[in-house]
Amino acid sequence: MGMSNKKEAYEVIRKLSAKGFEAYLAGGCVRDELCGKKPTDYDVATSAHPSDVEKIFHRTLSFAKKYGVTNILFDDKIIVETTTFRKEFEYLDGRRPALIEFGTLTDDYIRRDFTINALYKDIINDRIIDLCGGMNDLQNKILRCVGNPYDRFREDKLRILRAVRFSGNMGLDIEAETFNAMKSFKKELCNISFERIHDELAKMITKENAVKCLRILNDTELLDEIIPELSACKGIAQSPEHHPEGDVFVHTLKMFEFPEYPISKILAFSMLLHDVGKPLVQEISDKITFYNHEKKSAELADTILRRLRFSNKDTNEIVFIIGNHMRFMNAQSMKIDNV
């Protein structure tokens, strides 16, 4: 499927407005434009019901009609996702509403996750519609749930990880109540599929604010639930001579301060898990040693990556890198053999 761009989204809004419906740009595209970023996609929210949309536009796909979503097709595989204003009730699976009802713009913004994602752009009158202080939060670099954060996270558990990602990637501070709610829902992460956790983690640690994302995962205690093996590295002392930066966990986070981002998922997860076996092989006598930690780290990484539903190919590649990472330590002093 193609992505929508501005021209087509504006055309959809103009046609819907001409027929007397409310229609606005909604969510991430409005946020990104306000931040001076080019949106990857343009979504439209409207008072028009799917049946109304189908009458106005002839090429539509409505496989999510019961959720009020109609995809309008243009040439070149461009699709504009158009969603009817809706209320939502009962989230039975912690991800999707069991029941929706079409509603007003006010009903629509209340069901959104964060204030910065609950902004609408009225292109006809060239104004931003902000019903919950999202503009203010964007300006003050604050991530805050719409309404009660406990309700928002109860509805959709994935929002807990999205909060980490938005906060890290956009350099936002998490508002106190939202932060506390994230922490209190940490045991609910088991309701999210490992595939989704995998996707969110990958988006967090392959971009330049990876360190901030990892710190938030740690501070909210979410890391204990997702990769307890990495949490176990906290407080594992290392030789001050070789690792003046601190324990194994601090050392792992430090790795993410140096790359030129974006980095590949293979590299990111190799860095994240390269010393994960150290707590199991630590020996303390007159010095601290971790003999064969790379072998133990590779074994643990294999378990973690399979749990996170990595493909066999990616798992094998990351495990190979971790198992061999000590060989690269002396690379600079190695002699090049005469051929």
Secondary structure by P-SEA (a helix, b strand, c coil): cccccaaaaaaaaaaaaaabbbbbbccaaaaaaaacccccbbbbbccccaaaaaaaccccccccccccbbbbbccccbbbbbbcccccccccccccccbbbbbcaaaaaaaccccccccccccccbbbbbccaaaaaaaaccccccccaaaaaaaccaaaaaaaaaaaaacccccaaaaaaaaaaccccccccaaaaaaaaaacccccaaaaaaaaaaaacccccccaaaaaaccccccccccccccaaaaaaaaaccccccccaaaaaaaacccccccccccccccccccaaaaaaaaaaaaaaaaacccaaaaaaaaaaaacccccccccccccccc
